[in-house]
Amino acid sequence: MSTLSTPARSSPASPTPQPHASDRINVNRSFTCRCGHPVFFRNSICLACMAPLGYDPQRGVLIPLSPLPDEAGDTELWQSAEPSQHEGRYARCRNLNSAAACNWLIPLGDATSVEQDLCLCCRLTRRLPDLGIASNAVWWGRIETAKRRMLSSMLGMHLPVVPLADDPQQGLAFDILTSTNGMPVITGHENGVITLDAQEADDPTRELRRTQLLEPYRTLLGHLRHEAGHYYWHRLVEHTEWLPAFRLEFGDEREDYRGALQRHYAQGPRTDWSLHHVSAYASCHPWEDWAETWANYLHMTDTLDTAQSFGIDGERLELTYEPFTAEAFDDTGADSAEFLRLLNQWMQLTGVLNELSRSMGVPDFYPFVLSAPAVRKLHLVHRIIDAADARWNAGEGYMA
């Protein structure tokens, strides 16, 4: 089985604006090239000094690279060119020069040859549409960009990320497909496989679907986070001690799922959905409620990570706002104080970002309103992810 050791929390990658001392950053988003210029998560080259760059998913850092002589003579190997001269060898992902434009590295340790020529993120992609069609290649590139963003967050939270090819029972895979013979592609998750309609990467198509379905938010990243939520429900909730708590907050998942979806699309969401759920779609079934809540939690944590990486602290924004209190989720545990702080930072930050979006004449950055029941559900997601992180740190691995 091939797994990946993931980055420790709160460990900035290179000289960056330092966050508040008590902040916890899962994944740093602010990086500096060896030449001193800022570089960003998606970069594969520094535009100031032209140094090659690569993202090390084990350490959660974007690093400048210098070539190593390759003893095997068939694959170029690299080493870090950071000022700290981190030891270790890397190969660059084969998809670097493809439409995916993947800048992730394959950490090799002391190895002198490469067993896999694809990085972890690209290895998770199991099926692709015909890349000989120009639009398919463009869509694939956009989807992989969003997938790398999502996976870096999940690795930073020490969630299990193992290719289905390595673990047929509990691994993860992505099928990126296009319609054939008039048969539509249904985006969804089943048995560890996330299927995504590649045409969701076509902006006009996605916007049309968003409007037709009366959705305030529809993005590739949102799709991936939602479907990943279904996958992690099976990994972290089903057959675990968390199942009773899940049913208490989200409801009984044994309700007829297909019937619930048919009813939702035929009749629309329940009229009081906003009092209990983070979105209208979340109201159709407990599984969808979980997936929508999971996606929103990842929206929150990744955006706060990014803001704090660049020295933006939600607590120090000038916005009058009535904060949530612990009574919102009836829990006074240690993790509750941490979650409460995260939640209120998020509300402060999104209040300002929504105003900035309105100043640009674009839709609100975060078009959701969080009710007390929705906050309790977000808190449960937070607790479950924290428990997975604690098991990782204790060296216990992940539950079967």
Residue pairs with C-beta under 8 A, 6 or more apart in sequence:
1 162
1 166
1 167
2 116
2 162
2 163
2 166
3 160
3 161
3 162
3 166
4 57
4 58
4 120
4 155
4 161
5 58
6 57
6 58
6 60
6 155
6 156
6 158
6 161
6 392
7 27
7 57
7 58
7 59
7 60
7 61
7 155
7 156
9 24
9 25
9 26
9 156
9 389
10 23
10 24
10 25
11 28
11 60
12 18
12 25
12 28
12 30
12 309
13 28
13 31
13 59
13 60
13 61
13 62
13 63
14 31
14 32
14 61
14 63
14 82
15 32
16 28
16 30
16 31
16 32
16 309
16 310
17 30
17 309
17 310
17 311
18 311
19 25
19 308
19 309
19 311
19 313
20 308
20 313
20 315
23 308
23 313
24 338
25 305
25 308
25 309
26 153
26 156
26 157
26 301
26 302
26 305
27 60
27 152
27 153
27 155
27 156
27 302
27 305
28 60
28 61
28 305
28 309
29 40
29 41
29 305
29 306
29 309
29 310
30 38
30 309
30 310
31 38
31 39
31 40
31 41
31 61
31 62
32 38
32 39
33 39
33 46
33 48
33 49
33 51
33 53
33 64
34 49
34 51
34 64
34 81
34 82
34 83
35 46
35 48
35 49
35 51
37 46
37 47
37 48
37 49
39 46
39 53
39 62
40 62
41 55
41 62
41 148
41 149
41 152
42 103
42 145
42 148
43 53
43 62
43 103
44 52
44 53
44 54
44 96
44 101
44 103
45 51
45 52
45 53
46 53
46 64
51 64
51 65
51 81
52 64
52 65
52 78
52 92
53 62
53 63
53 64
53 65
53 103
54 62
54 63
54 65
54 78
54 90
54 92
54 103
54 104
54 105
55 61
55 62
55 63
55 103
55 104
55 105
55 148
55 152
56 62
56 63
56 80
56 90
56 105
56 107
57 104
57 105
57 107
57 119
57 120
57 121
57 151
57 152
57 155
58 107
59 86
60 152
60 155
60 156
62 103
63 80
63 81
63 82
63 86
63 105
64 80
64 81
64 82
65 78
65 79
65 80
65 81
65 90
65 92
66 78
66 79
66 80
66 81
67 76
67 77
67 78
67 79
68 77
68 78
68 79
68 89
69 77
70 76
70 77
70 112
71 112
71 113
72 112
72 113
72 114
75 91
75 113
75 114
75 117
76 91
76 92
77 89
77 90
77 91
77 108
77 112
77 114
78 89
78 90
78 91
78 92
78 105
79 87
79 88
79 89
79 90
80 86
80 87
80 88
80 90
88 107
88 108
88 109
88 110
89 107
89 108
89 109
89 110
89 111
89 112
90 105
90 106
90 107
90 108
91 105
91 106
91 108
91 114
91 117
92 105
92 106
93 102
93 103
93 104
93 105
93 106
93 117
93 118
93 119
93 121
93 122
94 117
94 118
94 122
95 101
95 102
95 118
95 119
95 122
95 144
96 102
96 103
98 141
99 131
99 137
99 138
99 140
99 141
100 122
100 140
100 141
100 144
100 145
101 141
101 144
101 145
102 119
102 121
102 122
102 144
102 148
104 119
104 120
104 121
104 122
104 148
105 119
106 114
106 116
106 117
106 118
106 119
106 120
108 114
116 123
120 151
120 161
120 163
121 144
121 147
121 148
121 151
122 144
123 163
123 165
124 147
124 151
124 161
124 163
124 164
124 172
124 173
124 174
125 144
125 147
125 173
125 174
125 176
126 164
126 165
126 173
126 174
126 175
126 193
127 175
127 176
127 177
128 136
128 140
128 176
129 136
129 139
129 140
129 176
129 177
129 178
129 198
130 136
130 178
131 137
131 140
135 202
136 178
136 198
138 201
139 176
139 198
139 199
139 200
139 201
139 202
140 176
140 198
140 201
142 201
142 220
143 176
143 196
143 198
143 200
143 201
143 220
143 224
146 219
146 220
146 221
146 224
147 174
147 224
149 221
149 302
150 221
150 224
150 225
150 228
150 298
151 161
153 298
153 301
153 302
153 305
154 161
154 228
154 298
155 161
156 305
157 301
157 385
157 388
157 389
158 388
158 389
158 392
158 393
159 232
159 236
159 385
159 388
160 170
160 235
160 388
160 398
161 172
162 170
162 171
162 172
163 171
163 172
163 173
164 171
164 172
164 173
164 192
164 193
165 171
165 173
170 192
170 234
170 235
170 400
171 192
172 192
172 194
172 231
173 192
173 193
173 194
174 193
174 194
174 195
174 196
175 193
175 194
175 195
175 196
176 196
176 198
177 185
177 195
177 196
177 197
177 198
178 185
178 197
178 198
178 199
179 185
179 197
179 199
184 197
185 195
185 196
185 197
185 198
185 199
186 195
186 197
187 195
187 196
187 197
187 200
187 223
187 227
188 194
188 195
188 227
188 230
189 195
189 227
189 228
189 230
189 231
192 231
192 234
194 224
194 227
194 228
194 230
194 231
195 227
196 223
196 224
196 227
199 205
199 206
200 206
200 209
200 220
200 223
201 220
206 218
206 219
206 220
207 218
209 215
209 218
210 217
210 218
214 280
215 279
215 280
215 281
216 279
216 363
216 364
216 367
216 368
217 367
217 368
222 295
222 299
225 294
225 295
225 298
225 299
226 291
226 292
226 294
226 295
227 291
228 294
228 295
228 298
229 290
229 291
229 292
229 293
229 294
229 295
230 287
230 290
230 291
232 294
233 287
233 290
233 291
233 294
235 398
235 399
236 242
236 384
236 385
236 387
236 388
236 399
237 243
237 246
237 290
237 384
240 399
242 380
242 384
242 387
245 380
246 253
246 286
246 290
246 380
247 253
247 286
249 373
249 376
249 377
249 380
250 286
250 289
250 290
250 293
250 377
250 380
251 285
251 286
251 289
252 286
253 285
253 286
253 287
255 285
255 286
257 285
257 287
260 284
260 285
260 288
261 284
261 285
261 288
263 284
264 281
264 283
264 284
264 285
268 280
269 280
269 281
269 283
269 284
270 283
273 279
273 280
273 282
273 283
274 280
274 369
274 371
275 371
275 373
276 283
276 371
276 373
276 374
277 283
277 289
277 292
277 371
277 373
277 374
278 289
278 292
278 293
278 296
278 368
278 370
278 374
278 377
278 378
279 292
279 296
279 368
281 288
281 292
282 288
282 289
282 291
282 292
282 293
283 289
289 377
290 377
290 381
293 374
293 377
293 378
293 381
294 381
296 368
296 378
297 378
297 381
297 382
297 385
299 366
300 342
300 343
300 346
300 378
301 342
303 346
303 349
304 314
304 342
304 345
304 346
304 349
307 313
307 314
307 349
312 349
313 345
314 344
314 345
314 346
314 347
314 348
314 349
315 341
315 344
315 345
315 348
317 348
317 349
317 351
317 352
319 348
319 351
319 352
321 344
321 347
321 348
321 351
323 344
323 347
324 340
324 343
324 344
324 347
324 375
325 340
326 332
326 336
326 337
326 340
328 372
328 375
328 376
329 336
329 339
329 372
329 375
329 376
329 379
330 376
331 379
335 382
335 383
335 386
336 379
338 382
339 378
339 379
339 382
339 383
342 382
343 370
343 375
343 378
347 370
350 365
350 366
353 365
353 366
354 364
354 365
354 366
354 367
356 365
357 363
357 364
357 365
358 364
370 378
388 398
391 397
391 398
391 399
392 398
